[in-house]
Amino acid sequence: MQEEIKKILVRIGENPDREGLIDTPKRVETAYEYIFGGYKTNPEEILRKAIFTEDADEMIIVKDIELYSMCEHHMLPFFGKCHIGYIPNGKIYGVSKLARVVDAFARRLQVQERLTQQIAEMIMKPIDAEGVGVIIEAKHMCMMMRGVEKQNSVMTTSTMLGSFRNDPKTRDEFLKLVKG
């Protein structure tokens, strides 16, 4: 990978042997290993290690989970917040695992629409939740620093499954609680 990064530096008009760039290929490789660490992470395994039997059947929400991802179209970052709600069916998750699932999917080349869907489906499945809602609000560097250059645009995506999709009251409660 380091050799390919050197080629990119040359292609954009830089000198990879310049003092400030000598170690850049190694730093980029290390950064990419971290940024794309989601490919080495199994989100289902994350959740299975933190399922607890609990007599709970009311909505559980975790708001403002920070997320950082890379747009698969331009390989530029997008970043924002993820809000997750679910209604358990006798089993709950350890709360930190929801954030870890967000990271597991976000740390891959992504589009926000698919990321939202993947998170919701993963949370629904292992505990057979009654319903799941996921909302992501993110800013995309591919829109901010190139192309249309819109600095204040925020993309919002949502996926509603089970009762969050089928019951307007459940959906409304989730949306109201997420908005604060």
Secondary structure, 3 states (H helix, E strand, C coil): CHHHHHHHHHHCCCCCCCHHHCCHHHHHHHHHHHHCHHHHCCHHHHHHCCEEECCCCCCEEEEEEEEEEEECCCCCEEEEEEEEEEECCCEEECHHHHHHHHHHHHCCEECHHHHHHHHHHHHHHHHCCCEEEEEEEEEEHHHHCCCCCCCCCCEEEEEEEEHHHHCHHHHHHHHHHHHC
